[in-house]
C-alpha cells in the first residue's frame, strides 16, 4: 500500500465512522517498546497477530518496530503492508534522527524508514543536553539541526512525522531552555506531534502536569506523552499530561515494556472514555477490551495479570460478606463502573469470609436457584467455612463450589460414577527411572469397571485410568484435558503431616473449569480434584447419568 493509498483509506475509514477523529491520538507501541520487556520475544507472526488485535481494538497508531535495525522488523513492515488491511490504525515506523555531520537525504537509516512504506514515522531525538554531548558526541546546535533536517526530509517525502523527545523530563530539569528548543525545532520543521518522554520513569503526576503545561504555553507545539512505569505512576502521569493539554498518549498493551513497563493502554483508554468522556475508540470497541487484553497476553505467552485494572479477572471480584450484601442491593455501591462496559463481569468469591449474600449472588452467577431458602444458604455457608478450615479453597475453584451447591440444593451430586477404590504405584527401576501405574475400580449404573493405566506420574496414571473407563459410557470425556495442576502444602504442626491442597484446571476445548481437593497427601487430594473435574465436565456438557 502506498502512502497516498494509506491516507485515502484513513479518510474513508473516518467517513465510515470506523476511525475516531485526529484531535486526540491513542498510539500503541507494544510491538516496539513493549517487546523490550524481559521474557517477551516476538516472532514476525506474533507481531502480525498483535497488530490485528490492536487494529480491531481501535487504536489510531501502531508502532511496528525499527525497520532497518534488524531483519525481523524489516520483514514485519513488508508483510504487514501485504497481509493486514488496517481498518482503524495507521502503521508507524520508528527510527532515529540522521547521524551527526551528515544529511538526512543520504542517511541509510532514514532511507530504511521510508522504504518500510509506513505512512507515519516516529523519530527519537535527544532532548537532554548531557545525552547529546555524551551519547551522540556532538554539539547542542548540531543536534537541533539533526532534528530539523530529518523531520523536513521525511515531510518532503510525504510522511507524517512524530518526534519522541527522549529523556525530556530529566533534560528539562537540567536545562529547560534547551529541552524546549528541541520541541520547537521539531514542531517548526513539520512534526505533527512532539512527544515528551519520561524515559527513566522517575516522574510524578504533579511534576508531569506542571512541565507539560509550561512547555505547551512556551512552544505552542502539539504535545504527546510517553511514560515509563518505574515509580508505578505511568498511567497517572499519562492522564496528568492530558490534564495539562497533551492530545497524544503512547501506551503498550497490558503495560509491557522495558524494566517494569510502560503506561498500560487499557486503563488509560478506559479512563479517557469513561472518566473523561473522550471518544478515543470506535463505537463499541471498549466492550472488547478485556478480550483483547487477554488475547495479546496469550500471544506473548504471559499469563494475564489477574489484578490488572478493568480487565483482570479479579478487577470486579468481591470476597467480603459486607461487600456482597451491598452489591446485592446495588452493584454500584462497591464498583466504580459497570464491568460490562469493558467486557468484564462481576465475580463473587466464596471463602470462609462468605456470608449469605455472597452465597446467594454466587449461586445466581453459576445458574443455581437457591429459591430464597435461608436454611439452604445457611447450610452452604457453614459447609464452606468448615471445608476451608480443612484446607479447601473455593475462590479459584468455581466448579467444585457449584457441585457443593448443587449437593445442598438438589439433594445430592450427579451420580455419573461411584468410586469403589483406587491405587497408584510409583516403582523405581534399577536404572533409576520410574514406572508409574494406577488401578481404578468404579461403578457406572450397575456395571463394575476395573481399569489399569500407566502415566508419567501417579496423578497422570490415575487420570488416564479414569478417562479410559468413563469413555466407554460417556464419550464426551474424550475431549477433557488437564491443562493446569497446582499443589500447595498448607501450614501444619508436623511437616510431612501437613495438609496438601491441589487445584486442577480442565478444558473440553471450548471452556475451562477448576476443581479443588485437600487431603493429608498429594495423591488423595489430586484424586478428589480429578473426580470433581470429570463430574463437573459431564454436568457442563448436559450429560444425564446412566442408571
Phi, psi and omega in degrees: 000128179283169178299316179297320178296321179296317179294321178295321179295322178297316179296320180296319179297320180295319178296325182281356179082009180281321184256138176287166185286175189273005185286341178217130184253132164254113188246121181255133180236031178302319186286345177247289183291320180296327181291351179275000177294141175300130178097350177257129178218095188273134170277171176298320178298320177300315183295322178295319179296315180296320179300320178296318178299315182294320177295319177298321179295327174108019175295154183279331184219138177238112179278113189273345182137195185245090181296138182094337181278330177206152184299327183297313181291324177298317178295321180302312181296321179296316182285324180299321180298327184268328192256345183239127172261094184292129180260330184239326188258158168249139181281138184238132173261141182249140176195186184249164173297161183298164182291155178296138176083000181249197177232139182301322182295341182250001184279122183296328179291322177292323177298321180296326177296317178293320181294340180296337182080001181292135181286343181233139179232132174255125177255134172268132182229144178284132178235003177256122187302322181293325178293322178299312186282324185267321183271312180278338181057049177220182182271163179296321180293319179296323178299318177297322180291326176298320178294310183299313184296316184290315179298313181300317181296315180294324177294320178297333179272008175085015180263145170278139187234131168248147179238122175271114176275097184293142179055034187298313187292322175292320178295322179296322179294322183281320184206082187300324182292322179288319179302317179291329178296325177294318178300315180296317181301318180292311183295317183289340179270355176117006176293130180291320181223141173246121187260127177271118187255127171267075191297323180273352176068026185262002185275161176242157188305315182296323179293316180299314182299318181294316182293313181300317180299319181292314182295322178298315181292323186277336185248331183073007180283154171284126189248148173234176181226138175229112187240128170273164192251028186294337175259004184075018186241015187299316178294314180297320179294323178297314180291327176296322177294321176298318177301328182274354176121000177292140181235025181210120181242131177254128186217172172230150177299131178060015177074017180299149178163176182297150183057246182265358172114186184245177172301129184283122182306317192287312175292331177295310181295318179298319179295317180297317183284314190266332182259324181265344182072023178268132173274105182243357177233159174299158181304129176086352185289329183300326181292348178265003191297314181298316180298315180296317179303312183290325179297318179292322177300322178294320182295318182278357176065041173237137179298134177302138179293120183292334185251021176290137179304144175071310191251351179289151181294340178262003184298329180232038179261137185233131185245318185293139179299325179297317178297315182299320179298319180290319182295328178298328178280313182202112182304332182292346182293333179230023177222136184278340174215168170286119183305330182297338180297332180246017177078016179254185179209159179287143176228134174258127180265134181256122181208186178290354173274355187292143171244188181302316183298321179299316181294317181297315180292322179293320177300318178297318179298323183272356179081024178253117184278113178275352174060026181056028180275101185296329181292317178297315180300317180297320178296319179296316180302312182293324180292319178298314181297319180294318182288326176294328176295332179276352177118353178286156172219137182247001179301318183249016183228064182301325183296314178296323179293321179297321177296319177298317181297315180292330176300318180283319185282319187259003174081019178149158181285164174293125187269066179288325179203157180233121183281130174267311178195165175211155180212134176238136184234133172244115183248126177265122182272170184299328183277006178092352178279171183237146173243121183249130179220163179210149174231131181236131175245125181206171182241139168238111187062235181261006184257130179267132184242135173233121183228135173243146181207159175251161179202176180276011176184164183297324180290319177297322178294317176299316180299315181295320180294315180294319179298314182298318181289319183287331186297334178296329185255328183232087183303339182301332186292346178299336179276347184286136179216130176285120185247347178207143184216117182237135179237135176224130174269120182275154182299137177215181184273339190231036173061261183293347177271006180291160178283141177250131177249135179235132173245126180240130175251130184236150177232153171247014180094342179241344180197174180231154174215152184238136180234162186228148171221149178217133184196172179293340179225160188292328181292314181295317179297319179295319180298318176300312181295324178295316179300316177298322182298316180288320179298313181293321180299319177292321176297316180299326181281356180077022183283140176266135179297144176276134183256000000 
